[in-house]
Amino acid sequence: MLHRAEAADLAARREWQTLLHYRPTADGAGVVSDADDPRFFLAPTGKTDPDAELAATLRAFFSTDAVGGDPQPAQCAFIARYRWLKRELEFDDRRLPPQSCERFQHWFHELNAESATLVFTSAYLNNPASLFGHTLLRLDRRGQTEHTRLLAYAINYAANDTASHGLMYAVDGITGGFKGTFDLQPYYKLVRTYSDLESRDLWEYRLNLSPPQLQRLLEHVWELREIQFDYYFFRENCAWQLLTLLEVADPTLRLSDEFTLWALPPDTIRLLVQQPGLVGAITARPARGTVIRRRYQALHPDERRLAQRLTDDPAITATPAFAQLAPERQALLLELVLDQRLHRRGGKLKGKNATVPVADEIAHQLLTARNRLAVAAAPVVIDPYATQPETGHTSRRIGFGFGQRNGTGFVELNARASYHDLLEPDAGYTPDAQIELLNIAIRYYQDRNRLKLDRLTVLDITSLPPVNALSPRPAWRIHVGWEPYPRPNCPDCTAFNLSGGLGLAAETGWRWRTLWFALPGLAFDYGGDFAGNYRAGLGMTAGTLLQPLAGWKVLASVSWLDYRWGETGTAIRWSIGQNLALGRDWALRADWRALEGTHEFGMGLRIYF
């Protein structure tokens, strides 16, 4: 078999390369596996030597020694390898007796999978690992219906980050300090975490995998149990690893090759839907928080006031104001308030080690009142706030433009690694949120005949959820990077800026949707042009985001800063920016800014790719 495998060059075949997660090294001279667990390899050099690993695998099939992440004989521990090699080499069962692998057979029949669905969960700004969303793979059971799909199992790839905190959390996530593993969990548990507790909208993409492809995928998932990978926030993450699973199922796919530096979940969804015939039906699963907000928005002003009082006082159901409502409107209010109480109390437990929610007498009374109404609640359209990720612009961006600062003209080249800002269209992204990573702008000023860094944003996260009385949420912002701080003796100076704020946002709908926000906060600037090389203080940023048309947004903001440490003083900055989408991947941008006495105007074209 060794001679035949070598003659057929099986180690170079795409099927073997995907099963071992091999990919070319940086210099192109060889290959290396993404797997970082020695238990995944049967040869000492298996991580970088496909031929040695294949030979060691064939030898191991004759042994009953336990190997792999879940120790058992090699035929069972690496069953996808065994079955592929058996097909290619036509094993003689008399000379290499097949083993029963009862544990695998029980596991496989317990899953009873008929198809697979890729699930995208929208961005969650409170967790760095989920800033750009998350993907997982649901295994749909035979005979499954719309009402029973929560009982399916799902393949989830995640990092073990419990031992990392604070700054080290970011460092470990960027440098591969976490260990990632594939895990099989009931889908309803993941929905509870992502949709119910974190209020993340879910989009489900049915995959058109053939029965042999699905079986090969499941066999490989069996091989990966307990196997560890180095986890990276930006590339070897959940989105990347699910692409490698699909490549095992169908080796003709070359999905992971499309991502060199980073693989963000929305970008991988765009790639999947571009594959001919791979994606079937697409279904939305709005989060519990989305259901609450949509129903609250559908209420009349008087009904909203009743809902606010009803949340903590079931006796409102006996008042004339509630009784005069139509029964279906009463049912709507009761269901809304019940959802809100479950959402608000979902994470509270009774006792140190309890596993059940705290008893809620108010919720019991509200549920009793709802059961007395023998009518369905008034229907409300529940659309996810986070729309399908593939409908939005791609996350990378490059732009060029021109303008002037205090009468001096400049030409600007800018680029962004990812992801989305407040002025860009909301399609495909979480509305009223901004996440920018590695955004750089370089300018050429006519009178100075040189290139100059204007700004470099390392990370900027802004979340402006409109507040409502039923489920208030704070607005907040954090910024890290270098910003322009022009001065009379240094018109193109920059300084490092670390700033953040916490406040509120509200929306109005007169004429067009308008978002208003106010963010008290702190700011720290570091640069050689400040007295003592730094300044720090308190501040307030307020502004408004208008959307007159679907593809046109205007953002106006003003910041007042009171520096009390280092170089002291006050400063005012304001800006007005607008973005006009010319298509999904083209936009025209214009900005007018005042930077502590210096005025500038610029405009240019932005291209997304």
C-alpha positions as CSV (number, residue, x, y, z in Angstrom):
1,M,0.0,0.0,0.0
2,L,2.9,2.3,0.7
3,H,4.3,1.8,-2.8
4,R,0.9,2.2,-4.4
5,A,0.2,5.4,-2.4
6,E,3.6,6.8,-3.4
7,A,3.1,5.9,-7.1
8,A,-0.3,7.6,-7.1
9,D,1.2,10.6,-5.3
10,L,-1.8,10.6,-2.9
11,A,0.0,12.9,-0.4
12,A,-0.2,15.7,-3.0
13,R,-3.9,15.1,-3.7
14,R,-6.3,17.9,-2.7
15,E,-8.4,15.4,-0.6
16,W,-5.4,14.6,1.6
17,Q,-4.3,18.2,1.8
18,T,-7.7,19.3,3.1
19,L,-8.1,16.4,5.6
20,L,-4.8,17.4,7.2
21,H,-5.4,21.2,6.8
22,Y,-2.2,21.7,4.8
23,R,-1.5,25.0,3.0
24,P,1.6,26.4,1.4
25,T,4.2,28.0,3.6
26,A,5.0,31.7,3.3
27,D,8.0,31.0,1.0
28,G,6.1,28.5,-1.1
29,A,8.7,25.8,-0.6
30,G,6.5,23.4,1.3
31,V,3.3,23.1,3.3
32,V,2.3,23.4,6.9
33,S,-0.9,22.3,8.7
34,D,-3.1,24.7,10.5
35,A,-3.6,22.1,13.2
36,D,-1.3,22.7,16.2
37,D,-2.0,19.7,18.2
38,P,0.5,16.8,18.0
39,R,-2.3,14.3,18.6
40,F,-3.6,15.1,15.1
41,F,-0.5,13.7,13.5
42,L,0.8,10.1,13.4
43,A,4.3,11.0,12.1
44,P,6.7,13.1,14.1
45,T,7.1,15.5,11.1
46,G,3.4,15.2,10.0
47,K,2.7,18.9,10.5
48,T,4.9,19.8,7.6
49,D,5.4,16.5,5.7
50,P,2.3,15.1,3.9
51,D,4.1,12.0,2.6
52,A,5.4,11.0,6.1
53,E,2.0,11.5,7.6
54,L,0.3,9.4,4.9
55,A,2.8,6.6,5.4
56,A,2.4,6.7,9.2
57,T,-1.4,6.7,8.8
58,L,-1.3,3.6,6.7
59,R,0.9,1.8,9.2
60,A,-1.3,2.9,12.1
61,F,-4.4,1.3,10.4
62,F,-2.9,-2.1,11.2
63,S,-2.6,-1.3,14.9
64,T,-5.1,-1.2,17.7
65,D,-3.1,1.4,19.7
66,A,-5.2,4.4,20.8
67,V,-4.4,7.7,19.0
68,G,-6.0,11.0,18.3
69,G,-7.7,13.7,20.4
70,D,-10.2,11.1,21.7
71,P,-7.9,8.1,21.9
72,Q,-9.0,5.0,20.0
73,P,-7.6,2.9,17.2
74,A,-6.4,4.9,14.1
75,Q,-9.1,3.4,11.8
76,C,-11.7,5.0,14.1
77,A,-9.9,8.0,15.4
78,F,-9.2,9.2,11.8
79,I,-12.1,7.6,10.0
80,A,-12.3,10.2,7.2
81,R,-8.7,9.4,6.3
82,Y,-9.3,5.7,6.5
83,R,-12.3,5.7,4.3
84,W,-10.7,8.0,1.6
85,L,-7.5,5.9,1.5
86,K,-9.6,2.7,1.4
87,R,-11.5,4.0,-1.7
88,E,-8.2,5.0,-3.4
89,L,-6.1,2.0,-2.5
90,E,-8.9,-0.6,-2.4
91,F,-7.9,-2.2,0.9
92,D,-8.0,-6.0,1.1
93,D,-10.2,-6.5,4.2
94,R,-8.7,-10.0,4.8
95,R,-5.2,-8.5,5.1
96,L,-6.3,-5.2,6.8
97,P,-9.5,-6.2,8.8
98,P,-11.8,-3.2,9.2
99,Q,-12.7,-2.3,12.8
100,S,-16.3,-1.7,13.9
101,C,-15.9,1.8,15.3
102,E,-19.0,1.5,17.4
103,R,-18.5,4.8,19.2
104,F,-18.4,6.7,15.8
105,Q,-21.5,4.8,14.5
106,H,-23.5,5.7,17.6
107,W,-22.4,9.3,17.3
108,F,-23.2,9.5,13.6
109,H,-26.7,7.9,14.0
110,E,-27.4,10.2,17.0
111,L,-26.8,13.2,14.8
112,N,-29.1,11.8,12.1
113,A,-28.0,14.7,9.9
114,E,-29.7,15.1,6.5
115,S,-28.3,18.6,5.6
116,A,-26.2,21.4,6.9
117,T,-27.0,25.1,7.4
118,L,-24.4,27.8,7.9
119,V,-25.5,30.3,10.6
120,F,-24.3,33.9,10.8
121,T,-24.8,35.8,14.0
122,S,-24.5,39.6,13.8
123,A,-21.8,41.7,15.4
124,Y,-21.7,41.8,19.2
125,L,-19.8,45.0,20.3
126,N,-19.3,43.9,23.9
127,N,-16.9,41.1,23.0
128,P,-13.7,41.7,21.0
129,A,-13.9,38.1,19.6
130,S,-17.4,38.9,18.1
131,L,-16.9,42.4,16.9
132,F,-17.4,41.2,13.3
133,G,-20.0,38.6,13.9
134,H,-19.7,34.8,14.2
135,T,-20.5,31.8,12.1
136,L,-21.4,28.2,13.0
137,L,-22.7,25.1,11.2
138,R,-26.0,23.6,12.1
139,L,-26.7,19.9,11.3
140,D,-30.3,19.5,10.3
141,R,-31.9,16.2,11.3
142,R,-34.0,14.0,9.0
143,G,-37.7,14.9,9.3
144,Q,-36.8,18.3,10.9
145,T,-39.5,21.0,10.7
146,E,-39.5,24.7,11.3
147,H,-40.7,24.1,14.8
148,T,-38.0,21.4,15.7
149,R,-34.9,22.8,14.1
150,L,-33.8,24.2,17.5
151,L,-33.3,20.6,18.6
152,A,-30.6,20.1,16.0
153,Y,-26.9,20.0,16.8
154,A,-24.4,22.6,15.7
155,I,-20.7,22.6,15.0
156,N,-19.1,25.6,16.8
157,Y,-15.5,26.7,16.6
158,A,-14.4,28.9,19.5
159,A,-11.4,29.9,21.6
160,N,-10.8,29.0,25.2
161,D,-10.3,32.5,26.5
162,T,-11.3,32.0,30.2
163,A,-7.8,32.5,31.5
164,S,-7.1,35.8,29.7
165,H,-8.3,39.3,30.9
166,G,-7.8,42.9,30.2
167,L,-5.1,43.9,27.8
168,M,-3.8,40.4,27.6
169,Y,-7.1,39.3,26.1
170,A,-6.5,41.5,23.0
171,V,-2.8,40.5,22.8
172,D,-3.6,36.8,23.0
173,G,-6.4,37.1,20.5
174,I,-4.1,38.9,18.0
175,T,-1.0,36.7,18.4
176,G,-2.7,33.3,18.6
177,G,-2.4,32.9,22.4
178,F,-5.7,31.2,22.6
179,K,-6.5,27.5,21.8
180,G,-9.4,27.0,19.5
181,T,-11.4,23.7,19.3
182,F,-14.4,22.4,17.4
183,D,-17.4,21.7,19.6
184,L,-20.7,20.0,19.0
185,Q,-23.6,21.6,20.9
186,P,-27.4,21.6,20.8
187,Y,-28.5,24.5,18.6
188,Y,-31.0,25.8,21.1
189,K,-28.1,26.5,23.6
190,L,-26.3,28.6,21.0
191,V,-29.5,30.5,20.1
192,R,-30.1,31.2,23.7
193,T,-26.6,32.7,24.1
194,Y,-26.3,34.6,20.8
195,S,-30.0,35.6,20.1
196,D,-31.7,35.7,23.5
197,L,-28.9,36.9,25.9
198,E,-26.7,39.0,23.5
199,S,-29.6,40.2,21.2
200,R,-27.8,39.2,18.0
201,D,-29.9,38.6,14.9
202,L,-29.2,35.3,13.1
203,W,-29.2,34.5,9.4
204,E,-29.4,30.9,8.3
205,Y,-27.9,29.7,5.0
206,R,-29.0,26.2,3.8
207,L,-26.0,24.5,2.1
208,N,-26.6,22.2,-0.9
209,L,-24.2,19.4,0.1
210,S,-24.7,16.0,-1.4
211,P,-25.0,13.0,1.0
212,P,-21.4,11.9,0.4
213,Q,-20.1,15.4,1.0
214,L,-22.1,15.7,4.2
215,Q,-20.9,12.3,5.4
216,R,-17.2,13.2,4.7
217,L,-17.7,16.5,6.6
218,L,-19.1,14.7,9.6
219,E,-16.4,12.1,9.5
220,H,-13.8,14.8,9.6
221,V,-15.6,16.6,12.5
222,W,-15.3,13.3,14.4
223,E,-11.5,13.4,13.8
224,L,-11.2,17.0,15.1
225,R,-12.8,16.4,18.5
226,E,-10.5,17.7,21.2
227,I,-7.9,18.7,18.6
228,Q,-6.5,22.2,19.3
229,F,-5.7,25.0,16.9
230,D,-4.0,28.3,17.6
231,Y,-6.9,30.8,17.5
232,Y,-6.5,34.3,15.9
233,F,-9.2,37.0,16.0
234,F,-8.6,38.1,12.4
235,R,-7.7,35.0,10.4
236,E,-7.7,31.5,11.9
237,N,-11.1,32.2,13.6
238,C,-14.6,30.7,13.4
239,A,-15.2,31.9,9.8
240,W,-11.9,30.6,8.5
241,Q,-12.2,27.2,10.1
242,L,-15.7,26.6,8.8
243,L,-14.4,27.2,5.3
244,T,-11.8,24.5,5.8
245,L,-14.6,22.1,6.8
246,L,-16.5,22.8,3.6
247,E,-13.3,22.2,1.6
248,V,-13.1,18.8,3.2
249,A,-16.7,18.1,2.2
250,D,-16.0,19.3,-1.4
251,P,-12.3,19.5,-2.2
252,T,-13.0,21.4,-5.4
253,L,-13.8,24.4,-3.3
254,R,-10.9,26.8,-2.6
255,L,-12.5,29.1,-0.1
256,S,-9.9,29.7,2.5
257,D,-7.3,30.6,-0.2
258,E,-9.2,33.9,-0.7
259,F,-8.2,35.2,2.7
260,T,-4.5,36.1,3.3
261,L,-4.4,38.4,6.3
262,W,-7.9,38.2,7.8
263,A,-11.1,36.4,7.3
264,L,-14.1,38.2,8.7
265,P,-17.5,36.3,9.0
266,P,-19.4,38.7,6.7
267,D,-16.7,38.4,4.0
268,T,-16.9,34.6,4.1
269,I,-20.7,34.7,3.7
270,R,-20.3,36.9,0.6
271,L,-17.8,34.3,-0.8
272,L,-20.1,31.4,-0.1
273,V,-23.2,32.9,-1.8
274,Q,-21.0,33.5,-4.9
275,Q,-20.3,29.8,-5.3
276,P,-22.7,28.4,-7.9
277,G,-25.3,26.2,-6.4
278,L,-23.8,26.0,-2.9
279,V,-26.3,28.1,-0.9
280,G,-30.0,27.3,-0.9
281,A,-32.8,28.9,1.2
282,I,-31.9,31.8,3.5
283,T,-33.9,32.3,6.7
284,A,-33.8,35.1,9.3
285,R,-34.0,34.5,13.1
286,P,-34.5,37.9,14.8
287,A,-33.1,38.2,18.2
288,R,-35.3,38.5,21.3
289,G,-34.1,42.1,21.7
290,T,-35.1,42.8,18.1
291,V,-38.6,41.3,18.6
292,I,-39.0,43.6,21.7
293,R,-37.9,46.7,19.9
294,R,-40.0,46.1,16.8
295,R,-43.1,45.4,18.9
296,Y,-42.5,48.5,21.0
297,Q,-42.1,50.6,17.9
298,A,-45.4,49.3,16.6
299,L,-47.3,50.6,19.7
300,H,-49.2,53.8,19.9
301,P,-48.0,56.4,22.4
302,D,-50.7,55.5,24.9
303,E,-49.9,51.8,24.6
304,R,-46.2,52.5,25.1
305,R,-47.0,54.2,28.4
306,L,-49.1,51.3,29.4
307,A,-46.3,48.8,28.5
308,Q,-43.8,50.8,30.7
309,R,-46.1,50.6,33.7
310,L,-47.2,47.0,33.0
311,T,-43.6,45.8,33.1
312,D,-43.5,46.1,36.9
313,D,-47.2,46.3,37.8
314,P,-49.6,43.5,36.6
315,A,-52.5,45.4,38.2
316,I,-52.5,47.7,35.1
317,T,-54.4,44.9,33.4
318,A,-57.4,45.8,35.6
319,T,-57.4,49.6,34.7
320,P,-59.9,51.1,32.2
321,A,-57.1,52.3,30.0
322,F,-56.0,48.7,29.4
323,A,-59.5,47.2,29.3
324,Q,-60.6,49.5,26.5
325,L,-57.9,48.2,24.2
326,A,-58.9,45.6,21.6
327,P,-58.1,42.0,22.8
328,E,-55.4,41.5,20.2
329,R,-53.7,44.8,21.3
330,Q,-53.9,43.6,24.9
331,A,-52.3,40.4,23.9
332,L,-49.6,42.3,22.1
333,L,-48.7,44.4,25.1
334,L,-48.7,41.3,27.4
335,E,-46.5,39.3,25.1
336,L,-44.1,42.3,24.7
337,V,-43.8,42.8,28.5
338,L,-43.3,39.1,29.1
339,D,-40.5,39.0,26.5
340,Q,-38.9,42.0,28.1
341,R,-38.9,40.5,31.6
342,L,-37.5,37.3,30.3
343,H,-34.8,39.2,28.4
344,R,-34.0,41.4,31.3
345,R,-33.8,38.5,33.9
346,G,-32.5,35.8,31.7
347,G,-29.0,35.9,33.2
348,K,-30.0,36.1,36.8
349,L,-29.9,32.9,38.8
350,K,-31.1,31.9,42.2
351,G,-28.3,30.7,44.5
352,K,-24.6,30.4,43.8
353,N,-24.7,27.3,41.6
354,A,-28.3,27.5,40.4
355,T,-29.2,26.6,36.8
356,V,-32.8,28.0,36.7
357,P,-34.0,31.6,36.5
358,V,-35.1,33.4,39.5
359,A,-38.8,32.9,40.2
360,D,-40.7,35.9,38.7
361,E,-44.1,36.4,40.3
362,I,-44.9,39.4,38.1
363,A,-44.2,37.4,35.0
364,H,-46.5,34.6,36.4
365,Q,-49.3,37.1,36.8
366,L,-48.7,38.6,33.3
367,L,-48.7,35.1,31.8
368,T,-52.0,34.3,33.6
369,A,-53.5,37.5,32.1
370,R,-52.3,36.5,28.7
371,N,-53.8,33.0,28.9
372,R,-57.2,34.5,29.7
373,L,-57.2,36.1,26.2
374,A,-58.3,33.5,23.7
375,V,-57.0,35.6,20.7
376,A,-53.7,35.9,18.9
377,A,-51.7,39.1,19.4
378,A,-51.9,41.8,16.8
379,P,-49.4,40.9,14.1
380,V,-46.2,42.9,13.9
381,V,-43.6,42.5,11.1
382,I,-40.3,41.5,12.8
383,D,-37.4,42.3,10.5
384,P,-33.8,41.8,11.8
385,Y,-32.0,45.0,12.4
386,A,-28.8,43.4,11.0
387,T,-29.6,42.6,7.4
388,Q,-28.0,39.8,5.3
389,P,-24.2,40.4,5.4
390,E,-23.7,39.7,1.7
391,T,-26.0,42.6,0.7
392,G,-23.6,45.2,2.1
393,H,-20.4,46.7,0.9
394,T,-17.2,44.7,1.3
395,S,-15.2,45.5,4.4
396,R,-11.9,46.7,2.8
397,R,-11.8,50.2,1.3
398,I,-9.4,52.4,-0.6
399,G,-10.0,56.1,-1.5
400,F,-8.5,59.1,-3.0
401,G,-9.5,62.8,-2.9
402,F,-8.4,66.4,-2.6
403,G,-9.1,69.4,-0.4
404,Q,-7.5,72.2,1.4
405,R,-6.4,73.0,5.0
406,N,-6.3,76.7,5.8
407,G,-6.0,77.5,2.1
408,T,-3.3,75.0,1.4
409,G,-4.3,72.3,-1.1
410,F,-3.6,68.7,-0.6
411,V,-4.2,65.3,-2.3
412,E,-5.1,62.4,-0.1
413,L,-4.8,58.6,-0.4
414,N,-6.6,56.6,2.3
415,A,-7.3,52.9,3.0
416,R,-9.1,50.8,5.6
417,A,-8.5,47.2,6.4
418,S,-12.1,46.9,7.6
419,Y,-15.0,47.3,8.4
420,H,-17.8,49.9,8.5
421,D,-18.4,53.4,9.7
422,L,-21.5,55.4,10.6
423,L,-21.8,57.2,7.3
424,E,-21.8,54.1,5.2
425,P,-25.1,52.4,4.2
426,D,-26.5,50.0,6.9
427,A,-27.3,47.2,4.5
428,G,-25.4,44.1,5.7
429,Y,-24.3,45.7,8.9
430,T,-25.5,46.4,12.4
431,P,-27.2,49.9,12.2
432,D,-26.0,52.8,14.3
433,A,-22.7,51.1,14.9
434,Q,-19.1,51.7,13.6
435,I,-16.1,49.4,13.8
436,E,-13.0,50.6,12.0
437,L,-9.7,48.7,12.0
438,L,-6.5,50.1,10.6
439,N,-7.8,53.2,8.8
440,I,-4.9,55.3,7.4
441,A,-4.8,58.6,5.4
442,I,-1.6,60.0,3.8
443,R,-1.6,63.5,2.3
444,Y,0.6,65.4,-0.1
445,Y,0.5,69.2,0.6
446,Q,1.3,71.4,-2.4
447,D,3.4,74.0,-0.4
448,R,5.5,71.4,1.5
449,N,6.3,69.0,-1.4
450,R,6.2,65.9,0.7
451,L,4.0,63.1,1.9
452,K,2.6,63.3,5.5
453,L,0.6,61.0,7.7
454,D,-2.7,62.7,8.4
455,R,-4.3,60.0,10.6
456,L,-4.0,56.4,11.5
457,T,-6.9,54.7,13.3
458,V,-5.9,51.5,15.0
459,L,-9.4,50.8,16.3
460,D,-12.6,52.8,16.5
461,I,-15.8,51.4,17.9
462,T,-18.9,53.4,18.2
463,S,-22.3,52.1,19.3
464,L,-25.4,54.4,19.2
465,P,-28.5,52.3,19.9
466,P,-31.5,54.6,20.2
467,V,-32.8,54.5,23.7
468,N,-36.4,53.6,24.6
469,A,-38.1,53.5,27.9
470,L,-38.8,49.7,27.8
471,S,-35.2,48.5,27.1
472,P,-32.7,51.4,27.5
473,R,-29.2,50.8,26.3
474,P,-26.2,53.1,26.6
475,A,-24.4,54.7,23.7
476,W,-20.6,54.5,23.8
477,R,-17.4,55.0,21.9
478,I,-13.7,54.1,22.1
479,H,-10.9,55.4,19.8
480,V,-7.2,54.4,19.5
481,G,-4.9,55.9,16.9
482,W,-3.1,59.0,15.6
483,E,-5.1,62.1,14.8
484,P,-4.2,65.5,13.3
485,Y,-3.5,68.3,15.7
486,P,-2.4,71.2,13.5
487,R,-0.7,74.2,15.2
488,P,0.6,77.6,13.8
489,N,4.2,76.3,13.8
490,C,3.3,72.8,12.8
491,P,0.3,72.7,10.4
492,D,0.4,69.0,9.8
493,C,1.3,67.6,13.2
494,T,-0.3,64.4,14.5
495,A,-0.5,62.9,18.0
496,F,-1.5,59.7,19.5
497,N,-5.1,59.8,20.8
498,L,-6.9,57.4,23.3
499,S,-10.4,58.5,24.0
500,G,-13.8,57.2,24.9
501,G,-17.3,58.2,26.0
502,L,-20.5,56.8,27.5
503,G,-23.9,58.4,27.0
504,L,-27.2,58.1,25.2
505,A,-28.7,58.2,21.7
506,A,-32.3,58.9,20.6
507,E,-34.0,58.9,17.2
508,T,-36.7,61.0,15.6
509,G,-38.6,60.3,12.4
510,W,-39.8,63.7,11.3
511,R,-39.2,64.1,7.5
512,W,-36.4,61.5,7.7
513,R,-34.8,59.3,10.3
514,T,-32.4,61.3,12.5
515,L,-30.2,59.9,15.3
516,W,-29.1,62.3,18.1
517,F,-26.4,61.4,20.6
518,A,-24.4,62.9,23.5
519,L,-21.3,61.2,24.9
520,P,-19.5,62.5,27.9
521,G,-16.0,61.1,28.1
522,L,-12.2,61.2,28.6
523,A,-9.4,62.0,26.2
524,F,-5.6,61.5,26.3
525,D,-3.2,62.9,23.7
526,Y,0.5,62.1,23.4
527,G,2.9,64.0,21.2
528,G,6.1,66.0,21.3
529,D,4.4,69.3,20.5
530,F,2.4,69.3,23.8
531,A,3.9,70.8,27.0
532,G,5.2,67.8,28.9
533,N,4.5,65.7,25.8
534,Y,0.9,65.0,26.7
535,R,-2.5,66.4,27.7
536,A,-5.5,64.7,29.2
537,G,-8.9,65.7,30.4
538,L,-12.7,65.5,30.3
539,G,-14.9,66.2,27.3
540,M,-18.3,66.0,25.7
541,T,-19.2,64.9,22.2
542,A,-22.7,65.6,20.8
543,G,-24.0,65.2,17.3
544,T,-26.6,64.0,14.9
545,L,-26.8,61.5,12.1
546,L,-29.3,62.1,9.4
547,Q,-30.4,59.9,6.5
548,P,-32.4,61.9,4.0
549,L,-32.2,59.1,1.4
550,A,-31.4,55.4,1.5
551,G,-27.9,55.9,0.2
552,W,-27.1,59.3,1.6
553,K,-26.1,60.1,5.2
554,V,-24.9,63.2,6.9
555,L,-23.1,63.2,10.3
556,A,-22.5,66.4,12.2
557,S,-20.7,66.4,15.6
558,V,-19.0,68.8,18.0
559,S,-16.5,68.0,20.8
560,W,-15.6,70.2,23.7
561,L,-12.5,69.2,25.6
562,D,-11.2,70.5,29.0
563,Y,-7.6,69.4,29.4
564,R,-6.6,69.4,33.1
565,W,-3.4,67.4,33.1
566,G,-0.2,67.9,31.1
567,E,-0.8,70.8,28.7
568,T,-3.9,72.4,30.1
569,G,-6.6,74.4,28.3
570,T,-9.8,73.9,26.4
571,A,-10.4,72.9,22.8
572,I,-13.4,72.7,20.4
573,R,-13.5,70.4,17.4
574,W,-16.4,70.1,15.0
575,S,-17.0,68.2,11.8
576,I,-19.7,67.7,9.1
577,G,-19.4,64.7,6.9
578,Q,-21.6,63.2,4.2
579,N,-21.5,59.9,2.3
580,L,-23.4,59.3,-1.0
581,A,-23.4,55.7,-2.1
582,L,-23.0,55.5,-5.9
583,G,-23.5,51.7,-5.7
584,R,-22.7,48.9,-3.3
585,D,-19.0,49.3,-3.7
586,W,-18.6,53.0,-4.6
587,A,-19.2,56.1,-2.6
588,L,-18.6,59.8,-2.7
589,R,-17.4,61.3,0.6
590,A,-17.1,65.0,1.7
591,D,-15.9,66.4,5.0
592,W,-15.7,69.8,6.5
593,R,-13.8,70.0,9.8
594,A,-12.6,72.6,12.4
595,L,-9.5,71.4,14.3
596,E,-8.9,73.8,17.2
597,G,-8.8,76.9,15.0
598,T,-7.7,75.2,11.7
599,H,-10.3,74.6,9.1
600,E,-10.2,72.1,6.3
601,F,-12.5,70.7,3.5
602,G,-12.0,67.5,1.6
603,M,-13.9,65.3,-0.8
604,G,-13.1,62.1,-2.7
605,L,-14.1,58.7,-4.0
606,R,-14.2,55.6,-1.9
607,I,-13.9,52.1,-3.4
608,Y,-14.7,48.9,-1.5
609,F,-13.2,45.5,-2.3
